[in-house]
């Protein structure tokens, strides 16, 4: 069982230990990291208010990224 998450948000490295399983990404971004750009709209994902752009690094030497 994994007891931590490791990811980047806006170029900042995040290591979160003992993550609560009921947390969702929107709650984490807004309440834990105080990033309030994404909003809770319909609560079902239909309106797009909670949309978060996810990217991955293609080339670590040039910091080239690909958005998904």
Backbone bond lengths (Angstrom), bond angles and torsions (degrees), N, CA, C in turn:
res aa  C-N    CA-C-N  psi(-1)  N-CA   C-N-CA  omega(-1)  CA-C   N-CA-C  phi
1 X - - - 1.449 - - 1.527 109.51 -
2 X 1.319 116.12 132.56 1.465 121.61 178.75 1.521 108.75 -82.93
3 X 1.322 116.51 131.12 1.462 120.01 -178.98 1.523 112.72 -111.16
4 X 1.346 116.47 13.53 1.457 119.05 179.71 1.527 110.66 -151.45
5 X 1.321 115.16 161.67 1.462 122.88 173.66 1.517 107.85 -123.39
6 X 1.327 115.54 141.69 1.457 121.70 177.51 1.518 107.31 -131.42
7 X 1.336 116.72 122.60 1.455 121.05 -179.52 1.521 108.97 -161.04
8 X 1.323 115.86 175.78 1.462 121.94 178.24 1.515 109.25 -117.18
9 X 1.319 115.96 141.08 1.460 122.46 174.22 1.520 106.95 -129.48
10 X 1.324 115.90 118.73 1.471 121.38 -178.65 1.527 111.72 52.34
11 X 1.328 116.33 39.66 1.457 121.87 177.90 1.516 115.10 81.67
12 X 1.320 117.72 -3.36 1.463 121.68 -179.83 1.524 109.90 -97.14
13 X 1.324 115.95 130.71 1.462 121.44 179.40 1.530 110.06 -73.18
14 X 1.329 115.74 129.76 1.466 121.63 179.97 1.524 108.25 -120.20
15 X 1.311 116.81 127.05 1.458 122.72 172.64 1.521 106.64 -125.05
16 X 1.300 116.01 112.88 1.461 121.68 -177.51 1.522 108.40 -114.82
17 X 1.310 116.16 121.18 1.467 121.29 -179.97 1.527 110.30 -100.92
18 X 1.312 115.62 151.07 1.467 122.06 177.46 1.526 112.14 53.44
19 X 1.308 115.60 53.56 1.462 121.85 -178.83 1.522 110.31 -69.80
20 X 1.305 115.18 136.26 1.457 120.52 176.78 1.524 109.20 -73.45
21 X 1.323 118.82 130.03 1.465 121.14 -175.43 1.525 114.26 -66.36
22 X 1.321 118.94 -20.36 1.461 119.91 -179.62 1.528 113.33 -86.74
23 X 1.326 118.34 -4.66 1.462 120.92 176.68 1.521 109.50 -67.40
24 X 1.330 116.65 145.21 1.459 120.49 169.06 1.525 108.16 -118.06
25 X 1.316 116.47 169.10 1.462 120.38 -174.87 1.525 111.75 -62.58
26 X 1.312 117.51 -41.61 1.462 120.31 179.99 1.527 111.12 -60.47
27 X 1.331 117.60 -46.53 1.463 121.08 178.97 1.525 110.40 -60.62
28 X 1.330 116.10 -45.01 1.463 120.64 -178.15 1.529 111.25 -61.42
29 X 1.336 116.64 -48.83 1.465 119.86 -178.97 1.522 112.00 -61.62
30 X 1.312 117.33 -44.60 1.462 120.94 -176.05 1.526 113.09 -75.20
31 X 1.316 117.53 -44.28 1.462 120.52 -171.55 1.523 114.52 -94.72
32 X 1.303 117.50 -36.14 1.467 120.10 -178.20 1.531 111.09 -87.44
33 X 1.352 117.08 -45.23 1.461 120.70 -177.16 1.525 113.12 -96.97
34 X 1.326 117.38 -6.01 1.472 123.45 -179.99 1.532 112.57 59.77
35 X 1.337 116.60 34.93 1.463 122.60 174.75 1.526 107.04 -100.23
36 X 1.313 116.28 103.79 1.462 120.40 -168.83 1.527 114.22 -103.52
37 X 1.327 118.19 17.01 1.461 120.68 179.65 1.515 113.02 -67.67
38 X 1.307 117.89 -38.41 1.466 121.62 176.70 1.519 108.59 -83.85
39 X 1.312 115.54 138.93 1.467 121.11 -175.31 1.523 110.56 -120.74
40 X 1.318 115.48 157.50 1.455 121.08 170.97 1.519 106.93 -89.85
41 X 1.310 116.11 116.67 1.463 120.68 179.81 1.513 110.35 -104.79
42 X 1.320 115.30 -93.48 1.460 120.49 -175.97 1.527 112.84 -80.58
43 X 1.332 117.74 -18.13 1.455 121.11 -179.16 1.519 113.83 80.10
44 X 1.336 117.02 3.88 1.464 121.02 -178.44 1.520 113.26 -126.32
45 X 1.321 118.94 -4.17 1.457 122.12 -179.96 1.512 114.71 87.84
46 X 1.309 118.09 4.98 1.456 121.55 -177.30 1.515 114.81 -82.03
47 X 1.325 118.24 -31.41 1.469 120.65 -173.43 1.528 112.98 -89.45
48 X 1.332 118.58 -21.28 1.459 121.84 178.17 1.515 115.59 88.77
49 X 1.325 118.91 0.55 1.466 121.16 -178.97 1.526 112.18 -63.05
50 X 1.312 117.41 -28.66 1.467 120.94 -176.66 1.531 112.49 -95.84
51 X 1.322 117.70 14.13 1.459 121.70 -177.05 1.527 111.46 -61.07
52 X 1.330 116.35 134.59 1.460 123.68 177.59 1.522 107.20 -127.82
53 X 1.336 117.56 130.06 1.455 122.35 179.09 1.524 109.07 -80.75
54 X 1.321 116.43 126.82 1.463 121.70 179.20 1.522 108.10 -111.84
55 X 1.326 116.18 130.25 1.459 122.12 -178.08 1.514 109.62 -126.48
56 X 1.311 114.77 165.41 1.460 119.55 173.20 1.512 108.72 -137.51
57 X 1.308 115.99 150.69 1.454 122.25 -179.71 1.525 108.77 -80.63
58 X 1.330 117.01 125.11 1.461 121.62 178.38 1.519 110.38 -87.72
59 X 1.323 116.30 -45.59 1.462 121.88 -176.80 1.524 108.63 -133.16
60 X 1.315 116.78 107.38 1.466 120.75 -176.80 1.530 112.48 -65.30
61 X 1.320 117.88 -23.79 1.464 120.29 179.58 1.523 111.97 -72.33
62 X 1.328 117.12 -34.48 1.463 119.92 -177.98 1.524 112.51 -107.34
63 X 1.331 117.81 -0.59 1.468 123.01 -176.96 1.521 112.60 58.97
64 X 1.338 117.13 26.36 1.458 121.23 176.77 1.525 108.65 -71.17
65 X 1.331 116.37 133.31 1.457 119.94 -178.50 1.524 110.78 -122.04
66 X 1.313 114.76 159.41 1.456 122.25 176.50 1.521 106.93 -123.98
67 X 1.324 116.01 127.55 1.461 120.48 178.72 1.512 109.26 -90.13
68 X 1.312 116.58 141.36 1.470 121.54 -179.57 1.492 110.07 -116.92
